[in-house]
């Protein structure tokens, strides 16, 4: 970074990351992932981004069309797909030369240059559609430009070419001119990221205007939006990106106050708002933060880009204020919430990395923001392993790798030899041109209950500093070896009692790896399982499972399912003994579809009854109004969405485009049944602004005179956002039943599933 001696934070210069091109991974864990990305993922991205590239080709005059050109149907932020893919291409070239790939990258850059307007503006979405530019904060033009800047800075550094950098500089200059000229009607970036982009462009060009623009955007957000007091409220991706950009500015300007604000937000995030897998953001707040400790696994959205945002923020804080607690969060998110997005087929990606599933969500092969962003950062993840100062080497993550770096005026090679994360032993081999004095600082993870060290085979009683690192300060010679042995065992995690949704449940973690229970390993169901507190946890490395992983097994219990009839209490039913098996969370959903959970009850009294058939599944369904794409029959097909991804592909019913009206949906059973409860799973997609749970609703039954009557003594009508809303009532005998809903004003409404409960128990609702 182009820092002067005066640009210091709290009297010290920030650390320098060891760039990913100077770190070669060669272990059994990360190397297969990188090879799969080069061989499968990147070609898949190149294919799926072709429609977007075609828009740029049209702007470059490469397509002659009759009449109006029909642009790609992707959203306004879709150009970032192409820029992230181009950065991934540059990263692959840095790892391994490829003439064909390099030629394709050069071709794409040439198209961008030719598509760019004479004033420097470049955004395919807005240019093709002739929309007003930099006029709407929610247009995400700055967000897209940020990814162009980052791709350009990486491409220039990795290849020595300025072709893409020239394009990014012209766009950056245009943005600066528009802001300084007062032509932009807003003072901040709608979806933060451009602050980081400007900082990286400043590093490459040294142009002060870029750093000043980043600082201005950060300062506006900080003061006008009360960032010092907000503690990370808002959309999870935007918030983490903003604070990462804030640290970028603080590092480059020596602004201790700015750094402290970002650090305070980080602490609030990791201590009150982060899921156990390092994910951020719940589905019921438009993918953002809500109340502290509001971390229900049923509402976990955890967009991959939010986990990445926490990594980017934590990594920058390490550079500014070295502390292993930042690295602990990087590792937690990296091995679980971030890595868990990608699939082992090389194509599928989870947008939402949920810690709970009922089996109806799978990785998606389509293109949107997450796949190219995940790909480029996976290729560059080795940049988070090492950092250096003038006379210190910091090791923040463990992975079999060889790094080249300059410390104490010497070219030094440091090699890690390890089978991490399955094995806690790490060896460091030092190569120096001659005797050299520097400090080697090794992170001791927060999950390790102890550690031991050796230098050249001699055991040392090394001490851990307040920053969490063990420091070896000595004169190093070629061939010196340091061994770090950590304590790694499977442990149960419990949630803070202020997280109200997981009482009596535990999660399993071994080292950095979070575990989950999948249906295929546990008799086809997991929601009815329990892991008793006293059960012994047994570890086994299984080479043929999910690419080779350590699995954890234990003697468990399965709830015996019996329908709750019209009764308040009943004797506890006997449990079934079973063997539980857990696999690493990141590797879930790579085999059969099925239920998955991370938080498992310690007693079956907390476990769920199974979701079985009810009489609703045999009923004839009609509605006051319907449309073909959202038919009434969907409410009794037995399919419900995994709660965190309510906008997925699970079929549902809607009352068409009706807004604010009273509507009904009926179920005719074909015979007389005695019913005492109804459960409705509302199609609540308020994130899109149109489909919400109703304002109110009621249940009616068809009496002997063929008249609709309200049920007697209903227990209360609720609209649960993430699961079934249940109402109990005095038993009624009827051939038909209906749900009557008062839609919210100006809003549509719909239903995923309706379930009915009989007093005779012929159809069980488990």
ZABALUM-864744 format. One record per residue (C-alpha): x, y, z. Coordinates in Angstrom, 2 decimals, padded with zeros to 5 digits. Last residue first. Layout:
N
> px, py, pz
> X, Y, Z
...
//
This chain:
766
> px, py, pz
> -046.71, -035.69, 013.04
> -050.12, -034.73, 011.81
> -051.69, -038.18, 011.75
> -054.66, -039.06, 009.58
> -056.89, -041.64, 011.20
> -056.42, -039.89, 014.54
> -060.09, -039.98, 015.54
> -060.06, -036.30, 016.57
> -058.95, -035.19, 013.15
> -056.32, -032.53, 012.38
> -056.33, -030.47, 009.17
> -053.30, -029.23, 007.19
> -053.18, -026.39, 004.67
> -050.02, -025.74, 002.66
> -048.20, -023.00, 000.71
> -050.87, -020.31, 000.98
> -051.42, -016.94, -000.70
> -051.72, -013.20, -000.30
> -051.55, -010.03, -002.40
> -051.06, -006.62, -000.85
> -052.54, -003.13, -001.36
> -054.43, -003.30, 001.92
> -053.70, -006.55, 003.67
> -055.83, -009.51, 002.63
> -058.71, -010.60, 004.83
> -058.55, -014.38, 004.69
> -061.23, -017.05, 004.87
> -059.98, -020.63, 005.24
> -062.53, -023.27, 004.35
> -063.87, -026.57, 005.60
> -065.87, -029.34, 004.04
> -067.65, -032.58, 004.94
> -068.16, -031.59, 008.55
> -068.15, -032.76, 012.14
> -066.84, -030.06, 014.49
> -064.48, -030.41, 017.44
> -064.11, -027.27, 019.59
> -061.28, -025.18, 018.19
> -057.49, -025.18, 017.72
> -055.70, -022.71, 015.40
> -052.22, -023.25, 014.01
> -049.96, -021.01, 011.95
> -047.43, -023.23, 010.15
> -043.84, -022.10, 009.70
> -041.60, -019.11, 008.99
> -043.69, -015.95, 009.12
> -046.26, -017.16, 011.63
> -049.57, -015.45, 010.99
> -051.70, -015.98, 014.10
> -055.38, -016.78, 014.65
> -056.49, -017.58, 018.17
> -057.71, -020.60, 020.14
> -060.94, -020.79, 018.17
> -064.02, -021.23, 020.37
> -066.41, -022.71, 017.77
> -065.55, -022.79, 014.08
> -067.25, -020.13, 011.96
> -070.27, -021.36, 009.96
> -070.70, -021.94, 006.23
> -074.15, -023.27, 005.31
> -074.83, -026.68, 003.72
> -077.71, -027.27, 006.17
> -075.65, -029.92, 008.02
> -072.83, -027.41, 008.61
> -069.93, -026.50, 006.31
> -066.97, -025.33, 008.38
> -065.31, -021.92, 008.73
> -061.74, -020.99, 009.69
> -060.64, -017.38, 010.17
> -058.11, -014.91, 008.87
> -056.52, -011.54, 009.56
> -054.27, -008.97, 007.88
> -053.12, -011.65, 005.49
> -049.54, -012.93, 005.12
> -047.80, -010.86, 002.48
> -047.26, -010.98, -001.28
> -046.37, -007.68, -002.97
> -043.21, -006.00, -001.69
> -040.74, -008.59, -002.93
> -039.39, -009.21, 000.58
> -043.00, -009.57, 001.76
> -043.02, -013.10, 000.37
> -045.45, -014.59, 002.91
> -047.09, -017.67, 001.43
> -048.86, -018.65, 004.62
> -048.46, -022.14, 006.06
> -051.91, -022.89, 007.50
> -052.69, -025.38, 010.29
> -056.24, -026.37, 011.20
> -057.49, -027.97, 014.42
> -060.41, -029.97, 015.92
> -061.88, -031.95, 013.05
> -064.53, -034.69, 012.96
> -064.85, -035.91, 009.37
> -067.87, -036.41, 007.09
> -067.10, -037.64, 003.60
> -065.90, -036.28, 000.27
> -063.28, -034.13, 002.01
> -064.06, -030.74, 000.43
> -061.33, -028.15, 001.09
> -062.08, -024.45, 000.63
> -060.01, -021.32, -000.04
> -061.45, -017.88, 000.65
> -060.92, -014.20, -000.13
> -061.61, -010.86, 001.57
> -060.00, -008.02, -000.37
> -056.89, -005.93, 000.23
> -055.33, -006.70, -003.14
> -056.40, -009.45, -005.56
> -053.67, -010.20, -008.13
> -054.26, -013.93, -008.16
> -055.46, -015.38, -004.86
> -052.16, -017.20, -004.59
> -051.32, -020.90, -004.15
> -047.91, -022.49, -003.65
> -045.28, -024.65, -005.32
> -041.80, -024.71, -003.72
> -039.26, -023.07, -006.06
> -037.69, -020.74, -003.57
> -038.99, -017.43, -002.21
> -039.53, -018.85, 001.27
> -035.86, -019.65, 001.54
> -035.22, -019.62, 005.28
> -038.23, -021.82, 006.03
> -037.37, -024.71, 003.74
> -040.45, -024.60, 001.60
> -043.41, -026.90, 002.19
> -044.58, -029.73, -000.02
> -047.42, -032.05, 001.00
> -049.37, -031.53, -002.24
> -052.39, -030.15, -000.39
> -052.00, -026.39, -000.82
> -050.73, -026.69, -004.40
> -054.19, -027.70, -005.63
> -055.31, -024.06, -005.37
> -053.17, -023.16, -008.43
> -050.41, -020.46, -008.47
> -049.20, -020.41, -012.12
> -052.72, -020.99, -013.44
> -054.38, -018.20, -011.52
> -056.90, -018.34, -008.69
> -060.07, -016.73, -007.33
> -062.57, -017.57, -004.60
> -060.76, -020.87, -004.17
> -061.37, -024.59, -004.62
> -059.60, -027.68, -003.29
> -060.87, -031.25, -003.42
> -059.50, -033.05, -000.38
> -057.19, -036.07, -000.20
> -054.16, -034.12, 001.07
> -056.34, -032.19, 003.52
> -057.08, -035.44, 005.37
> -053.59, -035.28, 006.85
> -050.30, -036.97, 005.90
> -047.14, -036.82, 007.98
> -044.77, -034.16, 009.26
> -042.75, -035.95, 011.91
> -043.02, -034.74, 015.48
> -040.37, -032.19, 016.25
> -037.68, -032.57, 018.89
> -037.89, -030.73, 022.23
> -039.33, -033.68, 024.14
> -036.84, -035.80, 022.17
> -034.09, -034.55, 024.47
> -030.71, -032.98, 023.73
> -032.19, -031.21, 020.74
> -030.11, -030.73, 017.56
> -029.02, -027.34, 016.23
> -027.37, -027.95, 012.86
> -030.28, -029.36, 010.87
> -030.83, -031.02, 007.54
> -033.84, -032.61, 005.86
> -033.44, -034.29, 002.50
> -032.01, -034.19, -000.99
> -029.47, -036.90, -001.68
> -025.73, -036.26, -002.08
> -024.00, -032.88, -002.11
> -026.59, -031.19, 000.11
> -024.20, -030.85, 003.07
> -020.45, -030.51, 002.59
> -020.01, -027.12, 004.33
> -021.83, -028.47, 007.39
> -019.29, -031.21, 008.02
> -021.05, -034.54, 008.58
> -023.03, -035.83, 011.56
> -024.19, -039.36, 012.28
> -026.70, -040.44, 014.89
> -027.14, -044.08, 015.89
> -030.68, -044.91, 016.99
> -032.71, -045.76, 020.08
> -036.44, -045.18, 019.89
> -038.14, -043.17, 022.59
> -041.11, -044.17, 024.72
> -044.15, -041.86, 024.70
> -044.67, -039.34, 027.47
> -048.17, -039.67, 028.91
> -050.73, -037.21, 027.55
> -051.88, -033.65, 028.15
> -054.16, -031.06, 026.58
> -056.31, -033.33, 024.44
> -058.27, -033.19, 021.17
> -055.78, -035.44, 019.41
> -052.03, -034.98, 019.33
> -050.91, -037.56, 016.78
> -048.26, -040.03, 017.84
> -044.64, -040.02, 016.73
> -041.98, -041.79, 018.78
> -039.09, -039.33, 018.98
> -035.73, -040.71, 017.93
> -032.82, -041.05, 020.35
> -029.07, -040.95, 019.92
> -025.90, -043.01, 020.29
> -023.14, -040.95, 018.71
> -021.36, -040.33, 015.43
> -019.00, -037.66, 014.11
> -017.61, -037.68, 010.57
> -014.10, -036.59, 009.58
> -014.06, -035.92, 005.85
> -012.78, -037.38, 002.57
> -014.24, -036.14, -000.69
> -017.80, -036.25, 000.58
> -017.46, -039.73, 002.09
> -014.93, -042.15, 000.59
> -012.02, -041.22, 002.86
> -014.02, -041.50, 006.05
> -012.09, -040.05, 008.99
> -013.86, -041.19, 012.13
> -014.79, -039.31, 015.29
> -016.94, -040.68, 018.12
> -018.99, -038.43, 020.39
> -020.05, -040.23, 023.57
> -023.66, -039.60, 024.59
> -024.05, -037.90, 027.97
> -025.88, -034.86, 026.68
> -028.42, -036.91, 024.76
> -028.52, -036.16, 021.01
> -032.14, -035.97, 019.88
> -033.84, -036.75, 016.60
> -037.36, -035.94, 015.32
> -036.28, -033.28, 012.81
> -033.65, -035.63, 011.33
> -035.47, -037.94, 008.94
> -034.38, -040.43, 006.23
> -032.81, -042.98, 008.57
> -030.01, -040.77, 009.81
> -027.25, -040.54, 007.22
> -029.64, -039.69, 004.37
> -031.51, -037.18, 006.54
> -028.52, -034.93, 007.13
> -027.20, -033.90, 010.53
> -024.85, -030.93, 010.65
> -021.31, -030.17, 011.76
> -019.29, -026.97, 012.14
> -015.61, -027.23, 011.22
> -013.06, -024.81, 012.67
> -011.81, -027.32, 015.27
> -014.57, -029.86, 015.71
> -017.98, -028.30, 016.21
> -021.31, -029.83, 017.13
> -024.47, -027.82, 017.78
> -026.65, -028.08, 020.87
> -030.35, -027.75, 021.62
> -032.35, -027.41, 024.86
> -033.49, -023.95, 023.96
> -032.87, -023.03, 020.30
> -035.37, -020.30, 019.42
> -034.97, -017.82, 022.26
> -031.47, -016.57, 021.48
> -031.14, -014.63, 024.76
> -030.03, -017.92, 026.33
> -026.76, -017.65, 024.37
> -026.52, -020.79, 022.27
> -024.86, -024.06, 023.26
> -021.94, -025.69, 021.53
> -021.00, -029.33, 021.95
> -017.41, -030.27, 021.33
> -015.50, -032.47, 018.92
> -011.80, -032.38, 019.74
> -008.81, -030.38, 018.57
> -005.97, -029.27, 020.86
> -003.29, -027.59, 018.77
> 000.23, -028.72, 017.97
> 002.51, -026.09, 016.46
> 005.84, -027.30, 015.08
> 008.57, -024.86, 014.00
> 011.36, -025.86, 011.62
> 014.60, -024.09, 010.75
> 016.06, -025.30, 007.45
> 017.67, -022.00, 006.44
> 018.52, -019.95, 009.51
> 016.40, -017.70, 011.66
> 017.67, -015.29, 014.29
> 014.98, -015.24, 016.91
> 011.55, -013.95, 017.98
> 009.01, -016.76, 018.10
> 005.63, -015.28, 019.05
> 002.49, -017.18, 020.01
> -000.46, -015.07, 018.89
> -003.67, -014.27, 020.80
> -003.20, -010.48, 020.86
> -002.64, -010.64, 024.62
> 000.35, -012.87, 023.97
> 000.44, -016.65, 024.11
> 003.46, -018.11, 025.83
> 005.94, -020.63, 024.46
> 007.05, -023.46, 026.71
> 009.39, -024.82, 024.07
> 009.99, -028.42, 023.01
> 013.10, -028.96, 020.91
> 012.50, -030.63, 017.55
> 013.90, -027.75, 015.49
> 011.55, -025.42, 017.36
> 008.72, -027.14, 019.18
> 005.32, -025.90, 020.29
> 002.38, -027.01, 022.42
> -001.26, -025.98, 022.45
> -004.34, -025.85, 024.63
> -008.10, -025.51, 024.64
> -008.20, -024.73, 020.93
> -011.51, -023.10, 019.91
> -010.08, -019.58, 020.16
> -007.45, -020.41, 017.58
> -003.76, -019.99, 018.48
> -002.30, -017.78, 015.77
> 001.41, -018.04, 015.02
> 003.69, -015.00, 015.11
> 007.15, -015.44, 013.55
> 009.36, -012.55, 014.59
> 012.36, -011.51, 012.53
> 016.14, -011.73, 012.55
> 017.86, -013.21, 009.52
> 020.75, -015.67, 009.12
> 021.19, -016.20, 005.37
> 019.17, -016.63, 002.18
> 016.11, -017.66, 004.28
> 013.95, -020.77, 004.11
> 011.67, -021.61, 007.04
> 009.58, -024.74, 007.41
> 006.40, -024.45, 009.47
> 004.69, -027.61, 010.74
> 001.01, -027.76, 011.71
> -000.64, -030.48, 013.82
> -004.38, -030.10, 014.40
> -005.50, -032.81, 011.93
> -008.82, -032.70, 010.08
> -008.63, -028.97, 009.29
> -005.72, -029.23, 008.56
> -003.56, -032.01, 007.15
> -000.45, -029.89, 007.59
> 002.85, -028.73, 006.15
> 003.13, -024.95, 006.02
> 006.02, -023.48, 004.04
> 007.62, -020.08, 004.58
> 009.95, -018.60, 001.98
> 011.79, -015.41, 002.84
> 013.25, -012.73, 000.60
> 015.21, -010.46, 002.94
> 014.97, -006.80, 003.97
> 013.70, -007.66, 007.43
> 010.72, -009.37, 005.81
> 009.91, -009.92, 002.14
> 007.42, -012.66, 001.31
> 007.03, -015.91, -000.63
> 004.45, -018.34, 000.72
> 004.24, -022.12, 000.48
> 001.00, -023.83, 001.46
> -000.72, -026.57, 003.43
> -003.40, -024.58, 005.21
> -003.66, -022.88, 008.59
> -004.98, -019.36, 008.97
> -003.66, -016.20, 010.63
> 000.10, -016.66, 010.36
> 001.72, -013.28, 011.04
> 005.29, -012.64, 009.89
> 007.19, -009.80, 011.57
> 010.15, -007.54, 010.74
> 008.84, -004.88, 008.33
> 005.26, -006.00, 008.79
> 003.71, -009.13, 007.36
> 000.38, -010.86, 006.76
> -000.40, -014.50, 005.97
> -003.49, -016.66, 005.46
> -006.12, -014.23, 004.10
> -004.46, -013.95, 000.70
> -004.91, -017.72, 000.34
> -008.58, -016.99, -000.32
> -007.88, -015.66, -003.83
> -009.39, -018.50, -005.86
> -012.25, -018.79, -003.38
> -012.75, -015.04, -003.63
> -013.12, -015.11, -007.42
> -015.51, -018.05, -007.29
> -017.76, -016.79, -004.48
> -018.28, -013.49, -006.29
> -018.94, -015.32, -009.56
> -021.54, -017.64, -007.93
> -023.16, -015.13, -005.50
> -024.49, -012.29, -007.64
> -026.67, -014.29, -010.02
> -026.12, -017.17, -012.45
> -028.18, -020.35, -012.36
> -026.76, -023.63, -011.13
> -028.71, -023.56, -007.86
> -027.90, -025.55, -004.74
> -030.93, -027.30, -003.33
> -033.87, -026.33, -001.19
> -036.84, -028.60, -000.46
> -035.28, -030.83, 002.18
> -036.76, -029.44, 005.36
> -033.70, -027.27, 005.82
> -031.88, -025.54, 008.65
> -028.49, -023.84, 008.93
> -029.19, -021.73, 005.85
> -026.54, -020.65, 003.38
> -028.84, -018.48, 001.27
> -027.54, -018.02, -002.27
> -026.45, -021.64, -002.35
> -024.29, -022.50, -005.34
> -024.28, -025.34, -007.86
> -021.67, -025.60, -010.59
> -018.50, -027.28, -009.34
> -020.23, -030.57, -008.58
> -018.88, -030.34, -005.05
> -021.19, -027.46, -004.28
> -020.39, -023.96, -003.09
> -022.26, -022.07, -000.39
> -020.79, -024.09, 002.47
> -017.38, -022.56, 001.79
> -018.70, -019.19, 002.91
> -020.92, -020.06, 005.89
> -018.73, -022.94, 007.09
> -014.98, -023.06, 006.54
> -014.63, -019.37, 005.68
> -017.13, -017.97, 008.18
> -015.55, -019.60, 011.22
> -012.03, -019.05, 009.89
> -012.55, -015.34, 009.28
> -014.23, -015.06, 012.70
> -011.26, -016.69, 014.43
> -008.94, -014.43, 012.42
> -010.56, -011.35, 013.95
> -010.13, -012.87, 017.40
> -006.47, -013.55, 016.59
> -005.61, -009.87, 016.91
> -003.55, -007.62, 014.65
> -005.06, -004.10, 014.66
> -005.02, -002.52, 011.20
> -004.16, -005.58, 009.13
> -006.32, -007.76, 011.34
> -009.16, -005.26, 010.95
> -008.92, -005.60, 007.17
> -009.25, -009.36, 007.42
> -012.29, -009.05, 009.71
> -014.10, -006.75, 007.27
> -013.40, -008.96, 004.25
> -014.44, -012.07, 006.18
> -017.65, -010.44, 007.43
> -018.46, -009.40, 003.88
> -017.87, -012.95, 002.64
> -020.43, -014.21, 005.12
> -022.75, -011.50, 003.79
> -022.04, -012.48, 000.18
> -023.14, -016.04, 000.98
> -026.57, -014.80, 002.07
> -027.28, -015.89, 005.61
> -031.07, -016.35, 005.44
> -031.63, -017.89, 008.87
> -035.29, -017.57, 009.83
> -035.82, -021.17, 010.96
> -032.36, -021.18, 012.62
> -033.62, -018.34, 014.80
> -030.95, -015.73, 015.34
> -032.68, -012.68, 016.81
> -029.88, -012.25, 019.36
> -029.72, -008.49, 018.75
> -032.80, -007.21, 016.90
> -032.82, -006.93, 013.13
> -029.89, -007.41, 010.83
> -030.47, -007.90, 007.15
> -031.69, -010.20, 004.41
> -034.96, -008.29, 003.93
> -035.77, -008.38, 007.63
> -037.69, -011.68, 007.79
> -035.01, -013.67, 005.99
> -032.25, -013.28, 008.53
> -028.83, -011.75, 008.03
> -025.33, -012.97, 008.76
> -023.48, -016.26, 008.45
> -020.48, -017.27, 010.53
> -021.69, -020.86, 010.90
> -023.08, -020.24, 014.42
> -025.15, -017.31, 013.23
> -023.92, -013.78, 013.85
> -025.93, -010.92, 015.38
> -024.99, -010.41, 019.02
> -021.28, -010.98, 019.69
> -020.01, -011.13, 016.11
> -021.97, -008.12, 014.87
> -021.58, -005.98, 017.99
> -017.86, -006.57, 017.90
> -017.67, -005.66, 014.21
> -019.68, -002.46, 014.79
> -017.22, -001.40, 017.47
> -014.31, -002.18, 015.15
> -015.80, -000.04, 012.40
> -016.24, 002.92, 014.75
> -012.74, 002.43, 016.16
> -011.25, 002.48, 012.66
> -012.94, 005.79, 011.87
> -011.63, 007.30, 015.09
> -008.11, 006.02, 014.39
> -007.97, 007.72, 010.99
> -004.49, 006.91, 009.67
> -005.52, 007.87, 006.13
> -004.86, 004.62, 004.27
> -005.79, 002.27, 007.09
> -008.89, 004.30, 008.01
> -010.08, 004.36, 004.39
> -009.79, 000.60, 004.05
> -011.40, 000.24, 007.49
> -014.43, 002.18, 006.26
> -014.56, 000.10, 003.11
> -014.84, -003.02, 005.28
> -017.51, -001.22, 007.30
> -019.53, -000.48, 004.17
> -019.14, -003.99, 002.81
> -020.36, -005.46, 006.10
> -023.42, -003.21, 006.07
> -024.30, -003.71, 002.41
> -024.12, -007.46, 002.70
> -026.14, -007.66, 005.93
> -028.86, -005.20, 004.94
> -029.42, -002.84, 007.85
> -028.15, -002.36, 011.39
> -024.43, -002.71, 012.04
> -024.02, -001.06, 015.40
> -026.28, 001.89, 014.61
> -024.69, 004.33, 017.07
> -021.41, 005.16, 015.32
> -023.14, 004.58, 011.99
> -025.46, 007.51, 012.64
> -026.84, 007.54, 009.09
> -025.82, 011.11, 008.29
> -022.59, 010.80, 010.28
> -021.04, 007.46, 009.30
> -022.71, 007.17, 005.93
> -021.48, 010.62, 004.96
> -018.01, 009.90, 006.28
> -017.78, 006.66, 004.31
> -018.81, 008.30, 001.04
> -016.40, 011.18, 001.59
> -013.52, 008.85, 002.47
> -014.04, 006.77, -000.67
> -014.09, 009.97, -002.76
> -010.91, 011.18, -001.09
> -009.17, 007.87, -001.70
> -010.06, 008.06, -005.38
> -009.09, 011.72, -005.70
> -005.65, 010.92, -004.22
> -004.51, 009.00, -007.30
> -001.81, 006.55, -006.21
> -002.64, 004.42, -009.25
> -002.55, 000.85, -007.92
> -003.31, 001.53, -004.26
> -005.86, 004.19, -005.22
> -007.69, 001.66, -007.37
> -007.83, -000.66, -004.39
> -009.23, 002.11, -002.16
> -011.76, 003.16, -004.83
> -013.03, -000.41, -005.04
> -013.31, -000.76, -001.27
> -015.43, 002.41, -001.10
> -017.35, 001.22, -004.15
> -018.60, -001.72, -002.09
> -021.72, -000.36, -000.39
> -025.15, -000.98, -001.89
> -026.82, 002.42, -002.13
> -023.49, 004.27, -002.20
> -023.63, 007.60, -000.42
> -024.16, 011.27, -001.15
> -027.25, 011.30, -003.36
> -028.53, 013.48, -006.20
> -025.36, 013.06, -008.33
> -024.60, 015.99, -010.67
> -022.94, 018.14, -008.01
> -019.79, 018.65, -010.10
> -017.65, 016.92, -007.49
> -019.91, 013.88, -007.55
> -020.08, 013.67, -011.34
> -016.36, 014.26, -011.71
> -015.52, 011.51, -009.20
> -017.83, 009.06, -010.96
> -016.35, 009.90, -014.37
> -012.81, 009.53, -013.04
> -013.73, 006.09, -011.67
> -015.15, 005.03, -015.05
> -012.04, 006.22, -016.90
> -009.83, 004.53, -014.30
> -011.77, 001.27, -014.64
> -011.29, 001.16, -018.42
> -007.59, 001.99, -018.11
> -007.22, -000.72, -015.47
> -008.74, -003.25, -017.87
> -006.00, -002.62, -020.44
> -003.19, -001.87, -017.99
> -001.34, -005.17, -018.28
> 001.18, -006.32, -015.66
> -000.65, -009.63, -015.48
> -001.37, -010.16, -011.80
> -001.23, -006.58, -010.52
> -003.10, -005.16, -013.49
> -005.76, -007.87, -013.37
> -006.24, -007.45, -009.61
> -006.68, -003.67, -009.87
> -009.04, -004.08, -012.83
> -011.18, -006.70, -011.12
> -011.45, -004.52, -008.02
> -012.36, -001.44, -010.05
> -014.96, -003.31, -012.12
> -016.41, -004.75, -008.91
> -016.74, -001.26, -007.46
> -018.40, 000.00, -010.64
> -021.21, -002.49, -010.06
> -021.80, -001.17, -006.54
> -021.59, 002.41, -007.78
> -024.24, 001.69, -010.42
> -026.49, 000.01, -007.83
> -029.63, 001.67, -009.22
> -030.87, 002.00, -005.64
> -029.16, 005.36, -005.22
> -030.99, 006.62, -008.29
> -029.69, 009.28, -010.69
> -026.21, 008.03, -011.43
> -027.31, 007.62, -015.02
> -030.75, 008.13, -016.51
> -031.76, 005.03, -018.52
> -030.85, 004.47, -022.16
> -031.81, 000.77, -021.87
> -028.57, -000.49, -023.39
> -026.52, 002.06, -021.46
> -028.19, 001.46, -018.11
> -027.75, -002.32, -018.05
> -024.36, -002.28, -019.77
> -022.79, 000.08, -017.27
> -019.75, 002.05, -018.37
> -019.37, 005.82, -018.14
> -015.96, 007.12, -019.21
> -017.10, 010.33, -020.88
> -016.60, 008.76, -024.34
> -018.91, 005.89, -023.44
> -017.49, 002.44, -022.73
> -018.58, -000.35, -025.06
> -015.25, -000.37, -026.91
> -013.26, -000.67, -023.70
> -015.57, -003.37, -022.36
> -015.30, -005.37, -025.59
> -011.50, -005.14, -025.46
> -011.56, -006.42, -021.89
> -013.67, -009.39, -022.95
> -011.27, -010.25, -025.77
> -008.25, -010.02, -023.47
> -009.98, -012.44, -021.10
> -010.69, -014.84, -023.97
> -007.05, -014.73, -025.08
> -005.83, -015.37, -021.54
> -008.14, -018.38, -021.26
> -006.84, -019.82, -024.54
> -003.20, -019.24, -023.63
> -003.50, -020.79, -020.18
> -000.77, -020.09, -017.65
> -001.41, -021.58, -014.17
> -001.95, -019.87, -010.84
> -001.79, -016.29, -012.08
> -003.96, -017.30, -015.04
> -006.59, -018.65, -012.65
> -006.60, -015.34, -010.78
> -007.04, -013.40, -014.02
> -010.00, -015.59, -014.96
> -011.53, -015.09, -011.52
> -011.19, -011.32, -012.00
> -012.99, -011.65, -015.32
> -015.76, -013.67, -013.68
> -016.18, -011.01, -011.01
> -016.41, -008.34, -013.73
> -018.96, -010.33, -015.74
> -021.25, -011.05, -012.81
> -020.80, -007.44, -011.65
> -022.66, -006.38, -014.78
> -025.79, -007.86, -013.16
> -026.48, -004.99, -010.77
> -029.43, -003.63, -012.76
> -031.18, -006.99, -012.97
> -030.84, -009.63, -015.75
> -033.23, -009.70, -018.72
> -030.54, -009.29, -021.37
> -031.34, -006.52, -023.81
> -033.72, -006.63, -026.78
> -032.30, -004.31, -029.46
> -034.95, -002.20, -031.16
> -035.49, -002.70, -034.86
> -033.23, -004.85, -036.98
> -030.05, -005.85, -035.22
> -026.37, -005.49, -036.08
> -024.14, -006.86, -033.37
> -020.48, -005.91, -032.74
> -021.07, -002.20, -032.25
> -019.40, -002.06, -028.83
> -022.78, -001.44, -027.21
> -024.04, -004.66, -028.83
> -020.98, -006.53, -027.57
> -021.64, -005.19, -024.08
> -025.18, -006.55, -024.20
> -023.83, -009.85, -025.57
> -021.53, -010.10, -022.56
> -024.62, -010.25, -020.36
> -026.14, -013.06, -022.42
> -022.79, -014.91, -022.29
> -022.60, -014.86, -018.49
> -023.84, -018.46, -018.13
> -021.14, -019.91, -020.39
> -018.23, -018.08, -018.82
> -019.54, -018.99, -015.37
> -019.71, -022.69, -016.25
> -016.18, -022.58, -017.66
> -015.07, -021.04, -014.33
> -016.84, -023.62, -012.19
> -015.63, -026.78, -013.92
> -011.87, -027.05, -014.46
> -010.57, -023.98, -012.64
> -013.10, -024.22, -009.81
> -012.62, -027.95, -009.47
> -008.85, -027.48, -009.24
> -009.29, -024.85, -006.55
> -011.56, -027.10, -004.49
> -009.22, -030.07, -004.87
> -006.30, -027.90, -003.62
> -008.11, -026.63, -000.54
> -008.28, -029.82, 001.53
> -005.47, -032.13, 000.46
> -002.78, -029.46, 000.70
> -000.75, -027.64, -001.94
> -001.78, -023.99, -001.74
> 000.68, -021.58, -003.35
> 000.99, -018.14, -001.82
> 002.65, -015.24, -003.68
> -000.27, -014.96, -006.13
> -002.55, -014.76, -003.09
> -000.94, -011.56, -001.92
> 000.83, -011.57, 001.45
> -001.23, -008.95, 003.25
> 000.64, -005.92, 004.56
> 000.29, -004.98, 008.22
> -000.74, -001.49, 009.24
> 001.91, 000.96, 010.43
> 002.02, 001.72, 014.10
> 001.58, 004.84, 016.25
> -002.14, 004.43, 016.92
> -002.80, 004.14, 013.19
> -000.03, 005.37, 010.94
> 000.09, 007.47, 007.81
> 003.05, 009.67, 008.75
> 005.60, 007.17, 007.45
> 003.90, 007.37, 004.08
> 001.55, 004.71, 002.79
> 001.34, 003.50, -000.81
> 000.00, 000.00, 000.00
//
